[in-house]
Amino acid sequence: MANVTLSIDEKLLRQARIKALKQGRSLNGVLRSYLESYVAGDEPDHVLATRAFLKIARKAEGHSGGARWSREELHERR
């Protein structure tokens, strides 16, 4: 395996290491996994979820017809 040298902000590196540890992973493993997905063309889950949501939203028939409500109207108790 080849070694790679990266220049990364110390704060970002610290945060990434902590997050990887919380997930029970090494930062090296996280980066390797990301690069494998990147090369394969796979998209992260949040990108896929956003695309699915936007597809559904475009097909939705309901809409407010331009109606606007004030904060008070939205919080009104009946």
C-alpha positions in Angstrom: 0.0 0.0 0.0 1.1 3.5 -0.7 1.4 6.3 1.9 -0.1 9.7 1.2 0.7 13.0 2.9 -2.1 15.5 3.3 -2.2 19.0 4.7 -5.2 19.3 7.0 -6.1 22.0 9.5 -5.3 20.7 13.0 -8.7 21.4 14.4 -10.4 19.5 11.5 -8.0 16.6 11.9 -8.8 16.4 15.6 -12.5 16.5 15.0 -12.3 13.8 12.3 -10.2 11.5 14.6 -12.8 12.0 17.4 -15.7 11.2 15.2 -14.0 8.1 13.7 -13.2 6.9 17.3 -16.9 7.4 18.3 -17.9 5.2 15.3 -15.3 2.6 16.3 -13.2 3.2 13.2 -9.8 4.5 12.4 -9.4 7.7 10.5 -7.4 5.8 8.0 -10.3 3.4 7.5 -12.8 6.2 7.1 -10.6 7.9 4.4 -10.0 4.6 2.6 -13.7 3.9 2.6 -14.5 7.4 1.3 -11.9 7.0 -1.5 -13.3 3.6 -2.5 -16.8 5.2 -2.8 -15.4 8.2 -4.6 -13.7 6.1 -7.2 -16.7 3.8 -7.7 -18.9 6.8 -8.2 -21.2 6.0 -5.2 -22.9 8.9 -3.6 -23.2 9.4 0.1 -26.5 8.5 1.8 -27.3 12.2 2.4 -27.0 13.0 -1.3 -29.2 10.1 -2.3 -31.8 11.1 0.4 -31.8 14.7 -0.8 -32.3 13.7 -4.4 -35.2 11.3 -3.4 -36.8 14.1 -1.4 -36.6 16.6 -4.2 -38.0 14.1 -6.7 -41.0 13.5 -4.4 -41.4 17.3 -3.8 -41.5 18.1 -7.5 -44.4 15.6 -8.0 -46.4 16.8 -4.9 -49.7 18.4 -6.0 -50.5 20.3 -2.8 -49.3 23.9 -2.3 -50.5 26.9 -0.4 -51.5 28.9 -3.5 -49.4 31.8 -2.2 -51.1 32.1 1.1 -49.0 33.5 3.9 -49.5 33.2 7.7 -48.2 35.3 10.5 -46.3 33.7 13.4 -49.3 34.4 15.7 -51.7 32.6 13.3 -49.5 29.6 13.1 -49.3 29.3 16.9 -53.0 30.1 17.5 -54.7 27.6 19.8 -58.3 26.6 19.0 
